[in-house]
Amino acid sequence: MKKEEEYIKDLTEIRTMMERSTKFLSLTGWSGILAGLYALIGAFISYRLFYNTHGSIISNTIDREEISQNVSGLFLVAFIVFVLAMGTSVLLSFVKSKKRGEKLWNPASRRLLLNMTIPLVTGGIFIMILFSKGFYDLLAPASLVFYGLTLINAGKFTYDEVKIVGYVEIVLGLVGLYFVGYGLLLWAIGFGLIHIFYGLYMHYKYEK
Amino acid sequence: MKIKIDGLHKAFESRIRLGIMSVLAVNDTVDFNSLKEYLDLTDGNLASHLKGLEKEDFIGIEKSFVGRKPNTKYFMTKNGKKAFDGHLKALENLIKSQK
C-alpha cells in the first residue's frame, strides 16, 4: 500500500490539473494596481477638463453641443484608460504565464475571454445608446454595473477574488444610478481605488 | 475490472494518468497539445499513457481536421467517469481512515 502522503499528493495533482485546465491563473496583482492608477489619473483629468466649470457635466444651462463635445473628450479619456489597463494586464499575464511554463492563449484563457466579452460588449453598446440619447449622467454608473457583471462572469474562470470585486462594482454602479451627481466620484472609487486594493491584496496573497 | 482491495484503480496508479483524467473530468474535450502543456510531457510519453487509458475504455478520441492539420481531441467516457469518481472516493476514504 502507498503511504498517506502519496494519496495526498495524488489528490493535490488532481486538484491542480482541474484548476490548471479550467482557470486562468496568470493574472497578476500588478495589473490591478496599475489599472487603478490609470483610472484615477483618467478620473482626475476628466474632472479638471469637464466637470470643473459646471460642477457636473449634466447641467441644463449648457447647450447640448457643448455637452456632447465634452462627453466625447470623456469618452476618449475612458477609452485610453481601458486600452492601457487591458494592455498592461495582457502584457503582465504574458510574462507570468511564461514563468509558469504555460501559453497565454490556452483553453482556460480562451474561456475567460469569451465569458468576459459578452457582458463587456453588451455594456459597451448599452453605454453608446445611453450616450446617443443624451443620458450622460448614467454613463459612469452603467459602466460600473456592466463591468461588475463582466467580473462576476469572469470570476468562474480565474481567481475567485475577481467575483468579489464584481459585486462591489455593481453596488457602486447602482448607488451611482440613484445618486446621479456622484457618477465620476463613484467611478473613481470603483475603477481606481477598488482596483488598487484588489491588486495589492492579490500581490501579497499570491505573489509573495 | 482490476480494482484492488482498497478501492483504488490500478490504471490510476500513475500520477500522469490521474492528471489526464482530472483534466478530462472538468473539460468536455481537450486536444493533445493542451494536455501536453498541462502535464509537461513529451509527445511519446503522453501518447502511450493516452493509449493505455483508451484500452481501458476510460477515454474516447475524436479526430478532425483544422485546415489540413489533424486535430485529435480526447474526452472521458461514461466508464471512465465512473472509475475516476470511484477512485477519488477511495482516495478520500483512505486518507480519512489513516488519520
Contacts between the chains, C-beta under 8 A, distances in Angstrom:
chain1	res1	chain2	res2	distance
A	1	B	6	6.7
A	4	B	94	7.5
A	4	B	95	6.2
A	4	B	98	4.6
A	4	B	99	8.0
A	7	B	91	5.3
A	7	B	94	5.3
A	7	B	95	5.2
A	7	B	98	7.9
A	8	B	95	6.3
A	9	B	15	7.4
A	10	B	12	8.0
A	10	B	15	6.5
A	10	B	18	6.0
A	10	B	91	5.9
A	11	B	91	5.7
A	11	B	92	7.5
A	11	B	95	7.3
A	13	B	15	5.3
A	13	B	18	5.9
A	13	B	19	5.7
A	13	B	22	7.1
A	14	B	18	6.1
A	14	B	19	7.6
A	14	B	22	4.4
A	14	B	88	7.1
A	15	B	22	7.8
A	17	B	18	7.9
A	17	B	19	4.6
A	17	B	22	3.8
A	17	B	23	5.1
A	17	B	38	6.2
A	17	B	39	7.5
A	18	B	22	5.1
A	18	B	23	7.2
A	18	B	25	6.7
A	18	B	26	4.8
A	20	B	23	7.7
A	20	B	38	5.3
A	21	B	22	7.7
A	21	B	23	4.3
A	21	B	26	6.3
A	21	B	27	5.7
A	21	B	30	6.8
A	21	B	34	7.3
A	21	B	38	5.5
A	22	B	26	5.1
A	22	B	27	6.7
A	101	B	40	6.7
A	102	B	37	6.2
A	103	B	37	6.3
A	106	B	34	6.2
A	106	B	37	6.6
A	107	B	27	6.9
A	107	B	30	7.0
A	107	B	34	5.5
